[in-house]
Amino acid sequence: MKLPFLLLFFLLAVKISAQESGRDFLTSDIAQFESRSAGLRVNAAGLRVVASNNFDVKYYRCEWEVDPAVNHIKGSVTSHFVMSTAGNSITLDLSNALTVSAVQQRGSNVAFVHAGDALTITLQNPLAPGTKDSVTVSYEGPPPAANGAFVVTTHGPSATPVLWTLSEPYGSRDWWPCKNGLDDKADSLDVYITHPATYKAASNGLLQSETAVAGSKTLTHWKHRYAIASYLVAIAVTNYIVLDNSVLIGGTNVPFKTYCYPESQVTFQNGALNALNAMVQFSNLFGDYPFKNEKYGHVQFGWGGGMEHQTCSFMVNMGETLIAHELGHQWFGDKVTCASWQDIWLNEGFATHLASIYTEAKYPANTKTARTNEINTITSLPGGSVWVDNVNDVNRIFSNRLSYLKGSHLLYMLRWILGDATFFAAVNNYINDPALAYGYATSANLKAHLETVSGKDLTYFFDQWFTGEGYPSYQVEWYPTGNSVQVKLNQTQSHASVGFFRLPVPLLFRNAGTNQQKLVVFENTTNGQFFVDNLGFGATEVIFDPDVWLITRNNTITKTSGPLPVVFSQFSVECRGNNARLSWATTEEVNADYFEILGSKDARNWNAMGTVPAIGNSKETNEYFFDVETALNQGYYRIREYDTDGSTQETRIVAAQCGGVESLKIYPNPATDSFTLESSLKGTFPGKAPLKGLLLYNLKGNHFVLEPIAEHGRTRTFDARSLAPGLYFVVPGNGQVISKLWKR
Ligand SMILES: [Zn+2]
């Protein structure tokens, strides 16, 4: 996609101006300008093409006569094709602003109808599928100005006329008859341009000849022998200075041709050197420059940006981001073209990413800031998918925020998840897949190559990041324990379409005093996940995603005041017969090892009574029990939880006195004059007077205090004569009824 010039200084403005290459583009603002420009060129109706799909274009021979001083084109275009379904007509796209004088097939005129920007040609005979044939359309006229596809204007101090074309996405039909859709590349192309002899004409492929012809004109012949989409065919004519460079790519010396205005010669010569360096870099990453048997080059034009015309990017200036973006398109957009507008990120996300690869390598100190600025743009709204959900909305298709920047940062995240070696190997396979190279591709094609090389199912990733909307915000809790660190990762999502973003989360732990640091990557697969890592030093600070790989926003990092807790949701004790049963539950465990049961007779001095293994790491509610033997009954209890790293935490204290009072014997029962209480407790229970605080309740709730039994196993006899006949309850101080007494 054409990349417009911005009136903004890039971070590298100082370096760039020193090179006299012009202002560079601020990557984070590209989308806004590109979508605006695309909107000018593609209205809703413009998204439709009308060429028939009953034929497969093989070759275009384009013969044009132009003068940059005049908005006019005259010429003939011969389309070679193979019928794909039987029929006696084919339809090409061609603007009604142009007048067709004749259509010929095999040297004879044939009938045609030119209406609705469609040129329907009636063939001499019905053609069977697989039949090769060709038609030649002769036409002329003033191309419509509305779409800016064919522009005549001036440049420079002398207001020299200049002509350029810019056809993406559906402007080709404004100046030549073709198949204008995203579904049929011609296998090759010849361009013959007749123009005033004082000028030079640039176009796709290799320059074959510049021949003087009558009328002080020159016939310039360009020949291109790679598959090409119609929107990537372009011409430009003015008083160009032609500069020649070359670069060795894969053993081939690739010519680099610069067509620039005389007043821009120094700038464009310097810019060519940047392009050559980028071409070497991209060839190393993605395979040789796709058109290395012909050339690459820059052609200066006046539209406010750039456009990746095949083998000859049209450039408003020599901003380095622009150079790298348009060159990147030669692989992503030109060699492999998105098969539908829903997949525009395969062009724009990649071109944006390649520009970042170039600038990050050349200006590494700016990397974090540049990535952060882009992510801030991506996350400036809570929703939006890279997948184009409305192909009738041009602004959506060319959304800088989503198709360019978020697309580019999906590639960052794939690099982070898969590792660069795997990522680049997979993308190499994608860009060089014989089924895709020099043709069209979908996001599914890319995904398949990524999965094949990585061995990973990336459905979740594409669900969350390609069709899903929004981004995660992380709430990181951490606590250093010695040389280790505990981490808990919570996540919220900006958009309801994704319930959880599964990512490897990088945290950089540092010790400010010793300057030790360690980057730890946590494979975060569930929300609220707990981790522990042995850093080898005590961390004093944490930095989230220090190299800015992830699309996130509003992250928080909290150093907790104590070990990340096992959350006890319940702890109680009940008497079961003579035993005490402790029960507790946890709702979160991180690195829990085991629970130690502590008992005490005074709630101050604690004895270990046993252990229970912990689940370990869990977000579920887990219930635990521990039965305290009667003989070990302590009265006070608490649970001490041990983490795997030895850190501990304890519950609150619960109290229950079981067994001793329940074993109370009463006799005789019913009683008349007296009754005897006998404690049957065994063992010693210092600190506890078992039957201290015994009360005798009648049914009216009146109570009588009984004298305590001083020692376990002893008896005490009480005078019952003063008690009214009836039922009494023997209740110890803790309020639990333990026995009944009948008074006659
Ligand atoms: Zn682009």
Boltz pocket constraint, residues with backbone or C-beta under 6 A from the ligand:
constraints:
  - pocket:
      binder: B
      contacts: [[A, 1], [A, 2], [A, 3], [A, 325], [A, 329], [A, 347], [A, 348], [A, 351]]
      max_distance: 6.0
